[in-house]
Amino acid sequence: MKRTGYSWKKAWMAAMLFAVMLVAAGCGQNPGSAAEESAPPASEQAAAQAAAGPAGNSTEPASKEVRTIKHEMGETQITGTPVRIVSLYQGANDASVAYGIKPVGIVESWLEKPVYEYLRADLGGIAQIGTEVQPNLEEIYKLKPDVIFANKIRHEAVYDQLSQIAPTVMTGEVYDWKATVKLMGEVLNQQDKAAELMGEWDSRVADFKQKMGDRLPIEATITNFREDHARIFYMGYAGGILKELGFTRPEGHDADTWGVQLTSKESIPDMNADVIFNFNSGTDEAAVNKLYTDWTSHPLWKNLDAVKNNQVHMVDEVAWNMAGGILSAHLMLDSLYEMFDLPK
């Protein structure tokens, strides 16, 4: 189990900048992209912090207490309460807004670039530090963060380099938004806020299940049509939320894996369920639409239970798949209230 500690002596940091620049050069950066813009001037950061609340862009941790935080990569020592935060994955971008925090740096969104629309009012204008899979280490160093929120799946290979820049904590599964909320609460000394956020979620889950009543459990399939194939998602972000809400997976969908890729229309019966939640995705929209039309015009599709019962729902890809946070979970739940005509 790793334990990391930190000293911010100027001479050491100057040497580290050179090392980090070498590492960053080998990380496949994308010159000129919106995700690798430089940090805003310090005056702009200070102005942003004035409106951001207790955690954001101020220059010093709130105290000098040293705490040991356990996370997926071991243990990390945090001095004081961090105020300069860098987020390296979408779920942490989302959670920072839930906590009322304005990070000094965030990664670019997968879609609706550079920031998902539902987060843009809170995160728009913040320094972009690369993508989730290619964070720009040099730009992160320039921001002088107090803490870096990262993810083991995405960033294990650069954990040591990140830890030389600032204390770095990691979650495990990138879609485990509850772990992100919990870890962020611990690191930021906001355990009460974490409990409040999770309590609000638990209350909404209970309300949804109560209002659905004996309609639950419902077998549900999550499908995704792309340019040259279709997918069924067994588990992951949306799958975990649906399970918590009282939905079940059809027989054959219980494998401990993300799901399955389908390349033949003969596999359409594998999608059968009481309800289908679908989103289409891909860079070639025309090709995606053609495949979707071809498959959903097939007799095998029309024989699915969800199709016969008019229970195929098109859902938002960001809220249901790409964002991976607590706020997007609420957006997903909002859409389910609407689909099933439930009062909020």
N, C-alpha and C positions, 0 to 999 in steps of 0.2 A: 504494500500500500504506500503510495507516494505521499510525502508531506512537503509542502512548499512554503518557504518564507521569503521575505522581501526586504531589500535595502535600497534606498533611492539616492545613493550618493551620486553626485553629478558625474564624476570621472567614470564610474562604472556604467552609468546610463549612456555616456557618450560612446563607450566601447560597444555597448549593446546595440546602439543604433546602427553601427556598421554591420554587426552580425545579422541583425534583423533585415537590413536592406539586401544582404546577400541571400538570405532565405526567401525573402519576398520575390527576388528576381527569379528564383527557381520554382515558384508556385504557379506558373502559368497565368500571370496577370493579363488583363485585357485592356491595353492602353486606350485611353480616350473614352471609355464607357462611362455612363452616368453613375455606375456603382463605385467608381474610384475617384470621385471628386475630392479635393482637399478639404480639410476641416475649415469651418467658418472662422473669421477673426475672433479673438478672445472677447472683444467688446460685444459682438453679436451673441456669443455663447452666454455671457453674463446677462444680457438683456433677456434671452430666452429663459434662463434660470429664474429670473425675477418673477416670471409668470408660471413657472413649472411646479412650485411647491417645495417641499423639504428635500427632495432628492433630484438631482439634475446636473447642472453644469458648474457648480461652485468648485473651487480649486482644492479644498482640503476636506478630508473625512471629518465627520462631526465630533469624533473623540479619538483617543489613542488606545483604547482597549483592544487587545488582540484576542480574536476568537478563532476557533478551529472549526471549519465547515467541512462536513463529510459530503462527498459527491461521487459520481461514477468513476472518476480517475483517482480517488483516494481521499486525501485530506489537504485542505488549503487554509493557510492562516490569513485572516482578514484583519487589518488594522482599522479600528473605528468603524463608522458607518459609511460605506462608500456613497459618493455623490456623483462621481463621473463614471458613467456606465457605458459599456460597449456591448451591443447585442449582435450575435453572429448567426442567429437563425430566426425564422418567422415567428415561432411560438414565443420567443423572448421579446421580439418587437411588440407583439400583441400584449403580452403580460405587462410590459413596462407601462403601456397606456392604462391598463387596468389598475396599476398601482399609482397612477398619477405622476409618473416619472418621465422626464424628457432626457433620453440618452444623449451622449455626445457623439455617438456613431452607431449606425445600423447597417445591416446588409440590405441589398436591393431585393425587392419582391420578385417572385417567379412570374407573376402576371401583373397587369395594371401598373407597370413600372413607372417610377422607381419605388412607389409605396402603394400598397393596397388602398383602394378608395375609402374603405371604412376606417382606415387609420390615418388618412392623409391630413385631416384637420389637426391632429396631434403630433404627427411625425414628419410632416412635410417640411422641407428645408434643412433637415438634420444631415450632417455629413454622411455621405455614402462611403462605405469601406469595403467595396467589392461585393461578391455574391456569397451565398451560403456555402457553396462548395469551393470557392476561391477567394477567401478573405484577403485583403491587402494588408499585410503585416506592417509595412512601412507607414501607411496612413493610420493604422491603429496606434502605432508607437507615437506618432505626432500628436495624437489626441490626449496623451498622458492619462489614461483611464485609471480609476481606482480599482475596478473589477471588470472582468470580461465574462459574459455569459455565453457559453459555447455548448456544443452537443457532441457526444462521443462518436456517434455514427458519422458525423460530418467532419469532425476536427481532431480526432485522436492523433493523427499523424503530425499535427503541428502543435500539439498540447505543450510540449516543452518550450517551443519558441514563443507561444502565447504567454506562458507562465513567466518568461523572462521579461516580458513587457509589463505585465500586471498580474495580480492574483486572478487565476482563471478557474472557474467552476463549470462542471459539465453535467448535463442530464444524459440519460441512456437513450431510449427510443425518441426519435425526433418528434413523433406525434404525441408523446405523453405530456399533454398540456398541464395535467394536475401536478406532475413532478416539477414542471417549470414554475408553476405558481408557488409551490411549497419551497423550492430552493431559493427563489427570488425573495420570498418573505424572510427566510433565515438570513440570507446574506445582507439584506437591507435593514435588518432589525425591525421588520414589519410583520411579525408573526400574527399580531391581532388583525391586521389587514388581510393577511392570507386566510385566516379563519373566517373573516367576514365575506370574502369573495367566494370561498367554497360553500359557506352557509347559504348564500344567495343562490348559488347553482343547485345545491341539494333541495332547496325549497321549490325551485322551478321544476326540477325533475319529479318531485312528489306531486306537485300540482298537475303536471302533464299526465302522469299515470292515473291520478284520481279522476281526471276529466275523461280520459280514454276509457276507463272502467273495464267492462268485460270484453271490449274490443281487443284487448291485449291478452295473450301475446299474439303478435302478427309476424309471420315469416316475411323477411325482407331481403332483397338482393340489391347490391350497389353495383351498377354497371357503368362502363365508360367506353365510348366509341372513339377510335382514333383513325388515322389515315388508312391503315392497312390491317387493322385487327380490332377486336373488342376485348374488354377486360371485365372480370368479375372480382370485386374486392371482398375478401373474406374477413379481414381484420384491419386494424389501423385506426386512424383518427375517427372517421365517421362510423366505422363498425363498432368501435368501443362505446361511442355515445349512444348509438342505437341499442346496443345491448343493455346499457344502463337504463334506458327509457322503457325497456320491456319488449323490444323486438327480438326475434330469434333468427337464426340462420337456417336455411333449408338443409335437408339431408344432403351430405356430400360437400357442404361448404364449411365444415368444421376443421379443416386442416390448419395446422399451426404455421401458416405462411400468409404472405400479403394477399394472395389470390391466385388467379389463373389467367393466362392469355389465350384468347380464342381466335383462330385464323380461318375457321370454316363455319359456314352457316349451319352445318349439321350439328354444331355444338349449342345452338340456340336453346334447346330444352334444358341445358344446364343452368339457364338464367331463371327458371321457373320459381315463382314465389307468390305470396299473396299481394305483395306490393313491390314495385321496382322503383328505385331512385337512380336516375341516370344523369350523367353530365358528359358532354362531348368536349374533346380537347385535341389540340394539334396546331401546328403552324400553318398547315394548308387547309384552310376552312372548307374549301370546295371539296377536297378529297374526303374530309371527315363527314361532311353532309351527305356525300354520295354513298359512303359505306353505311352510314346510319339509315338512309332511305332504303338501300338495297336489303339490309338485314330486317328492318321493321316492316318491309312489304312482303316478307317471306311467310308462307303458310305456317311454318313452325313458330314464328313470332306471334302470329295471331292466335295461336292455340295456347299461349301462356296464360295462366290464371290471372295475373295482374292485368294483362291486356284485355282479357274478356270482361273483367270487372272494372275497367276504366281506372286502374290504380297504377299507372305509369306516370311518375312525376319527374319533370326536368328540374334539376337543382343547380344551385350556383357552385361552380367549381372552386372558387376561392374559399367560401365558407365551409364547404363540405370536404375539401381535400387539401388545398394548398396552404391555408393560413396556419392551421395547427395551434390555435390559442384559445384562451378562455373566452375572449370576446367573440371570436368567430364561432365558438360552440354555442353561445347565446343566439347568434344569428341563425345557425342551423336549427336550433330549437324553435326560434320564431317561425321559421318556414314550416316546421312540422305542425305547429298550432294552426297555421293557415291551411295547410293541406287537409287536415282532419276537422276543420271548421270548429275549433275549440276557442272559447272566450279566453282572453288573457287576463 
